[in-house]
Amino acid sequence: MAKDTKHNIDIVTEASFLDASALTIPMLQILKEDGSEHKGAKLPEFDQALAEKMFDTMQFIRILDERMIAAQRQGRISFYLASLGEEAASIGSAAALQDGDMIMGQYREQGALAYRGFSVEQFMNQLFSNAKDLGKGRQMPVHYGCAELNFMTISSPLGTQIPQATGYAFGQKMDKSGHCTLCYFGEGAASEGDFHAALNMASVYKVPVIFFCRNNGYAISTPSQGEQYGGDGIAPRGVGYGLKTIRVDGNDILAVLRATQLARKLAVEENEPVLIEAMSYRMAGHSTSDDPTGYRSREEEDGWRKKDPLARMQSWMINKGWLTEEQAESNLQEKKAAVLAALKKAEKVPAPSIDELINDVYDQPSEQLKAQLDELKAHIRKYPDAYPKTSGSID
């Protein structure tokens, strides 16, 4: 067969077109839906302590989500985004990293942050935007960030973290830090131009980044199949851009752990960017502002409840002799009590000082910012009943 040596491609003499069937990527699964292991499956590197920490974090996030959805419905917080049904994707991948690796999330990765050590008090302070919030009350609820835990602050505009991850990983490569960046996003964000620019740049410059797509079936109310893309999901795009690519069962925490461990090795040791597509399902609404009954059926949801990642891991842990149903229930109740106690405490903490509004913009607040703050204080003095009380003085 003749070859175009300049472009390193084979030459053919008959026209033929490829379609999506030419590249159908399989899905890695280690745990079946009943929690049993596939015969002959290659397990990830783990021990009992790691398994227990992952399961403990999954339970905590499940309780946190359930309690905070209820708190929003009660009017105690303004907004919430749950990760119900997707806990294995974020927690299993975070467990494969080192603490020095950077994580850039979208807004459904509270599991990764909790695994790293973000406390229930820190979660609550952010959700209530109070004076103890690390972000000083400047972000919407669920837009977490923690420099100490190498977790980049979440941003609402869709997909902005994807090219940022490529750039940050480029810096890690230049510094020879031995660390990588893991970037989470949904399949809806993969329709943004930022996604394509980021993957192409990562491929060209060979940076240690792991792109982790949570394909949960819906971009708010838009179903993935038929309305978001016509091909075989997101994974083939990684191949198209020259990235090492794998698709995993996102409800199987062992498959996620295994894939991310291998991805980190490729990223750090070989400077190979990687794309992981985790197939999962969003059991809750997109947010507390969304009603999913308007665009999907109860039968569809019930079918996915049988694939519940928490129940799957619990069954596996019990089969291993590392857990009993009584212990699992007791642990769940302890976490529920801790979350409720932290909630009641955080909602009593006052809002950040109004003077904090102009800090952190420049090294020292400019005269223009000071003047704007004075105007704001005058406005609040005129309409005091329209604004919440703050710990700062407006006199």
For each residue, the residues with C-beta under 8 A, 3 or more apart:
1: 10 11 12
2: 10 11
3: 8 9 10 11
4: 7 8 9 10 11
5: 8
6:
7: 4
8: 3 4 5
9: 3 4
10: 1 2 3 4
11: 1 2 3 4
12: 1 16
13:
14:
15:
16: 12
17:
18: 22 23
19: 22
20: 23 24 230 231 232 236
21: 24
22: 18 19
23: 18 20 232 236 239
24: 20 21 232
25: 232 233 235 236 239 245 246 247 277
26: 247
27: 247 248 249 279
28: 246 247 248 249 252 255 258 259
29: 32 38 41 248 249 252 255
30: 37 38 41 42 43 44 249 252 254 255 258
31: 35 36 37 38 249 252 253 254 255 312 313 316
32: 29 35 36 37 38
33: 306 307 312
34: 312 315
35: 31 32 311 312 313 314 315 316 318 319
36: 31 32 315 316 319
37: 30 31 32 41 43 254 316
38: 29 30 31 32 41
39:
40:
41: 29 30 37 38
42: 30 258
43: 30 37 46 254 258
44: 30 96 254 257 258 261
45: 261
46: 43 50 51 254 257
47: 50 51
48: 51 52 320 322
49: 52 53
50: 46 47 53 54 95
51: 46 47 48 54 55 317 320 322
52: 48 49 55 56 317 322 323
53: 49 50 56 57 95 115
54: 50 51 57 58 91 92 95 115 253 257 313
55: 51 52 58 59 313 314 317 323
56: 52 53 59 60 331
57: 53 54 60 61 87 91 111 114 115
58: 54 55 61 62 87 88 91 111 253 309 310 313
59: 55 56 62 63 310 328 331 332 335
60: 56 57 63 64 114 120 335 339
61: 57 58 64 65 83 87 91 110 111 114
62: 58 59 65 66 84 87 310 332
63: 59 60 66 67 332 335 336 339
64: 60 61 67 68 110 114 120 123 339
65: 61 62 68 69 80 82 83 84 110 284
66: 62 63 69 70 82 84
67: 63 64 70 71 336 339 340 343
68: 64 65 71 72 77 80 82 127 343
69: 65 66 72 73 80 82 284 288
70: 66 67 73 74
71: 67 68 74 76 77 80 127 343
72: 68 69 75 76 77 78 79 80 288
73: 69 70 288
74: 70 71
75: 72
76: 71 72 343 347
77: 68 71 72 80 127 128 141
78: 72 140 141
79: 72 140 141 142 287 288 289
80: 65 68 69 71 72 77 127 141 142 287 288
81: 107 108 142 286 287 288
82: 65 66 68 69 108 283 284 285
83: 61 65 86 87 90 108 109 110 111
84: 62 65 66 87 282 283 284
85: 216 251 280 281 282 283 284 304 308 309
86: 83 89 90 108 111 214 216 250 280 281 282 283 309
87: 57 58 61 62 83 84 90 91 111 309 310
88: 58 91 92 250 251 252 253 256 280 309 310 312 313
89: 86 92 93 111 212 214 250 251 256 278 280 309
90: 83 86 87 93 94 105 108 109 110 111 112 115 184 214
91: 54 57 58 61 87 88 94 95 111 112 114 115 253
92: 54 88 89 95 96 253 254 255 256 257 260
93: 89 90 96 97 112 182 184 210 212 256 257 260 276 278
94: 90 91 97 103 109 111 112 115 116 182
95: 50 53 54 91 92 115 257 260
96: 44 92 93 256 257 260 261 263 264
97: 93 94 101 103 180 182 260 264
98: 101 179 264
99: 116 149 150
100: 150 177 178 179
101: 97 98 150 179 180 181 182 264
102: 150 151 152 165 168 169 172 179 180 181 182
103: 94 97 109 112 113 116 150 151 152 181 182 184
104: 152 161 164 165 168 181 182 183 184
105: 90 108 109 112 113 144 151 152 154 161 184
106: 109 154 158 161 184 185 186 189 214
107: 81 142 143 154 156
108: 81 82 83 86 90 105 184 186 214 282
109: 83 90 94 103 105 106 112 113 154 184
110: 61 64 65 83 90 113 114 123 142 144
111: 57 58 61 83 86 87 89 90 91 94 114 115
112: 90 91 93 94 103 105 109 115 116 151 184
113: 103 105 109 110 116 118 144 146 149 151
114: 57 60 61 64 91 110 111 117 118 123
115: 53 54 57 90 91 94 95 111 112
116: 94 99 103 112 113 146 149 150 151
117: 114 149
118: 113 114 122 123 144 146 149 151
119: 122 123
120: 60 64 123 124 338 339 342
121: 124 125 132 342 345 346
122: 118 119 125 126 134 146
123: 64 110 114 118 119 120 126 127 144 342
124: 120 121 127 128 342 343 345 346 347
125: 121 122 128 130 132 133 134 346 349
126: 122 123 129 133 134 135 139 141 142 143 144
127: 68 71 77 80 123 124 141 142 346
128: 77 124 125 133 141 346 347 349
129: 126 133 135 137 138 139 141 351 352
130: 125 133 137 346 347 349 350 351 352
131: 137 349 350 351 352 353 391
132: 121 125 346 349
133: 125 126 128 129 130 136 137 352
134: 122 125 126 145 146
135: 126 129 138 139 143 144 145 153
136: 133 352 356 359 360
137: 129 130 131 133 351 352 356
138: 129 135
139: 126 129 135 143 144 145 153 154
140: 78 79 143 156
141: 77 78 79 80 126 127 128 129
142: 79 80 81 107 110 126 127 154
143: 107 126 135 139 140 153 154 155 156
144: 105 110 113 118 123 126 135 139 151 153 154
145: 134 135 139 151 152 153 154
146: 113 116 118 122 134 149 150 151
147: 150 151
148:
149: 99 113 116 117 118 146
150: 99 100 101 102 103 116 146 147
151: 102 103 105 112 113 116 118 144 145 146 147
152: 102 103 104 105 145 161 164 168
153: 135 139 143 144 145
154: 105 106 107 109 139 142 143 144 145 161
155: 143 160 161
156: 107 140 143
157: 160
158: 106 188 189 192
159: 162 185 189 190 192 194 195
160: 155 157 163 164 194
161: 104 105 106 152 154 155 164 165 183 184 185
162: 159 165 166 183 185 189 192 194 195 198 199 211
163: 160 166 167 194 197 198 201
164: 104 152 160 161 167 168 183
165: 102 104 161 162 168 169 181 182 183 198 209 211
166: 162 163 169 170 198 199 201 202 205 207 209 273
167: 163 164 170 171
168: 102 104 152 164 165 171 172 181 209
169: 102 165 166 172 173 180 181 202 207 208 209 267 273
170: 166 167 173 174 205 207
171: 167 168 174 175
172: 102 168 169 175 177 179 180 181 207 208
173: 169 170 176 205 206 207 208 271
174: 170 171
175: 171 172
176: 173
177: 100 172
178: 100 268
179: 98 100 101 102 172 208 268
180: 97 101 102 169 172 208 209 210 264 267 268
181: 101 102 103 104 165 168 169 172 208 209 210
182: 93 94 97 101 102 103 104 165 209 210 212 260
183: 104 161 162 164 165 198 209 210 211 212
184: 90 93 103 104 105 106 108 109 112 161 212 214
185: 106 159 161 162 189 190 195 211 212 213 214
186: 106 108 189 190 213 214 215 216 219
187: 190 191 213 214 215 216 217 219 224 228 229 233 234 277
188: 158 191 218 219 220 222 224 228
189: 106 158 159 162 185 186 192 194 195 219
190: 159 185 186 187 195 213 234 237
191: 187 188 195 219 228 229
192: 158 159 162 189 195
193: 196 197
194: 159 160 162 163 189 197 198
195: 159 162 185 189 190 191 192 198 199
196: 193 199 200 237 241
197: 163 193 194 200 201
198: 162 163 165 166 183 194 195 201 202 211
199: 162 166 195 196 202 203 211 237 238 241 243 273 275
200: 196 197 203 204 241
201: 163 166 197 198 204 205 207
202: 166 169 198 199 205 206 207 209 211 241 243 273
203: 199 200 206 241 242 243 273
204: 200 201
205: 166 170 173 201 202
206: 173 202 203 271 272 273
207: 166 169 170 172 173 201 202 271 273
208: 169 172 173 179 180 181 267 268 271 272 273
209: 165 166 168 169 180 181 182 183 202 267 273 274
210: 93 180 181 182 183 260 263 264 267 273 274 275 276
211: 162 165 183 185 198 199 202 238 243 273 274 275 276
212: 89 93 182 183 184 185 260 276 278
213: 185 186 187 190 234 235 275 276 277 278
214: 86 89 90 106 108 184 185 186 187 250 278 280
215: 186 187 224 233 234 250 277 278 279 280
216: 85 86 186 187 250 280 281 282
217: 187 223 224 225 280 281 282
218: 188 221 222 223 224 282 286 292 295 296
219: 186 187 188 189 191 222 224 228
220: 188 286 290
221: 218 286 290 292 294 295
222: 188 218 219 227 228
223: 217 218 226 227 228 295 296
224: 187 188 215 217 218 219 227 228 229 233
225: 217 228
226: 223 230
227: 222 223 224
228: 187 188 191 219 222 223 224 225
229: 187 191 224 233 234
230: 20 226
231: 20 236
232: 20 23 24 25 235 236
233: 25 187 215 224 229 236 247 277 279
234: 187 190 213 215 229 237 238 275 277
235: 25 213 232 238 239 245 246 247 275 277
236: 20 23 25 231 232 233 239 240 245
237: 190 196 199 234 240 241 275
238: 199 211 234 235 241 243 244 245 274 275 277
239: 23 25 235 236 242 243 245
240: 236 237
241: 196 199 200 202 203 237 238
242: 203 239
243: 199 202 203 211 238 239 272 273 274 275
244: 238 263 266 272 273 274 275
245: 25 235 236 238 239 274 275 276 277
246: 25 28 235 259 262 263 274 275 276 277
247: 25 26 27 28 233 235 276 277 278 279
248: 27 28 29 252 255 256 258 259 276 277 278 279
249: 27 28 29 30 31 252 255 256 278 279
250: 86 88 89 214 215 216 256 278 279 280 309
251: 85 88 89 279 280 281 307 308 309 312
252: 28 29 30 31 88 248 249 255 256 309 312
253: 31 54 58 88 91 92 256 257 309 312 313
254: 30 31 37 43 44 46 92 257 258 316
255: 28 29 30 31 92 248 249 252 258 259
256: 88 89 92 93 96 248 249 250 252 253 259 260 278
257: 44 46 54 92 93 95 96 253 254 260 261
258: 28 30 42 43 44 248 254 255 261 262
259: 28 246 248 255 256 262 263 276
260: 92 93 95 96 97 182 210 212 256 257 263 264 276
261: 44 45 96 257 258 264 265
262: 246 258 259 265 266
263: 96 210 244 246 259 260 266 267 274 276
264: 96 97 98 101 180 210 260 261 267 268
265: 261 262 268 269 270
266: 244 262 263 269 270 272 274
267: 169 180 208 209 210 263 264 270 271 272 273 274
268: 178 179 180 208 264 265 271
269: 265 266
270: 265 266 267
271: 173 206 207 208 267 268
272: 206 208 243 244 266 267
273: 166 169 199 202 203 206 207 208 209 210 211 243 244 267
274: 209 210 211 238 243 244 245 246 263 266 267
275: 199 210 211 213 234 235 237 238 243 244 245 246
276: 93 210 211 212 213 245 246 247 248 259 260 263
277: 25 187 213 215 233 234 235 238 245 246 247 248
278: 89 93 212 213 214 215 247 248 249 250 256
279: 27 215 233 247 248 249 250 251
280: 85 86 88 89 214 215 216 217 250 251 309
281: 85 86 216 217 251 304 307
282: 84 85 86 108 216 217 218 285 286 292
283: 82 84 85 86 301 304 305 308
284: 65 69 82 84 85 292
285: 82 282 288 289 290 291 292
286: 81 218 220 221 282 289 290 292
287: 79 80 81 290
288: 69 72 73 79 80 81 285
289: 79 285 286
290: 220 221 285 286 287
291: 285 294
292: 218 221 282 284 285 286 295 296 301
293: 296 298
294: 221 291
295: 218 221 223 292
296: 218 223 292 293 300 301
297: 300 301
298: 293 301 302
299: 302 303
300: 296 297 303 304
301: 283 292 296 297 298 304 305
302: 298 299 305 306
303: 299 300 306 307
304: 85 281 283 300 301 307 308
305: 283 301 302 308
306: 33 302 303
307: 33 251 281 303 304 312
308: 85 251 283 304 305 311 312
309: 58 85 86 87 88 89 250 251 252 253 280 312 313
310: 58 59 62 87 88 313 314
311: 35 308 314 315
312: 31 33 34 35 88 251 252 253 307 308 309 315 316
313: 31 35 54 55 58 88 253 309 310 316 317
314: 35 55 310 311 317 318 323 325 328
315: 34 35 36 311 312 318 319
316: 31 35 36 37 254 312 313 319 320
317: 51 52 55 313 314 320 322 323 328
318: 35 314 315 321 322 323 324 325 328
319: 35 36 315 316
320: 48 51 316 317 323
321: 318
322: 48 51 52 317 318
323: 52 55 314 317 318 320 327 328
324: 318 327 328
325: 314 318 328 329
326: 329 330
327: 323 324 330 331
328: 59 314 317 318 323 324 325 331 332
329: 325 326 332 333
330: 326 327 333 334
331: 56 59 327 328 334 335
332: 59 62 63 328 329 335 336
333: 329 330 336 337
334: 330 331 337 338
335: 59 60 63 331 332 338 339
336: 63 67 332 333 339 340
337: 333 334 340 341
338: 120 334 335 341 342
339: 60 63 64 67 120 335 336 342 343
340: 67 336 337 343 344
341: 337 338 344 345
342: 120 121 123 124 338 339 345 346
343: 67 68 71 76 124 339 340 346 347
344: 340 341 347 348
345: 121 124 341 342 348 349
346: 121 124 125 127 128 130 132 342 343 349
347: 76 124 128 130 343 344
348: 344 345
349: 125 128 130 131 132 345 346
350: 130 131 389 390 391
351: 129 130 131 137 388 389 390 391
352: 129 130 131 133 136 137 356 390 391 392
353: 131 356 390 391 392
354: 357 373 376 377 380 390 392 393 394
355: 358 359 373 392
356: 136 137 352 353 359 392
357: 354 373 376
358: 355 361 365 369 370 372 373
359: 136 355 356 365
360: 136
361: 358 365 366 369
362: 365 366 369
363:
364:
365: 358 359 361 362 369 370 373
366: 361 362 369 370
367: 370 371
368: 371 372
369: 358 361 362 365 366 372 373
370: 358 365 366 367 373 374
371: 367 368 374 375
372: 358 368 369 375 376
373: 354 355 357 358 365 369 370 376 377
374: 370 371 377 378
375: 371 372 378 379
376: 354 357 372 373 379 380
377: 354 373 374 380 381 394
378: 374 375 381 382
379: 375 376 382 383
380: 354 376 377 383 384 387 394
381: 377 378 384 394 395
382: 378 379
383: 379 380 386 387
384: 380 381 387
385:
386: 383
387: 380 383 384
388: 351
389: 350 351
390: 350 351 352 353 354 394
391: 131 350 351 352 353
392: 352 353 354 355 356
393: 354
394: 354 377 380 381 390
395: 381
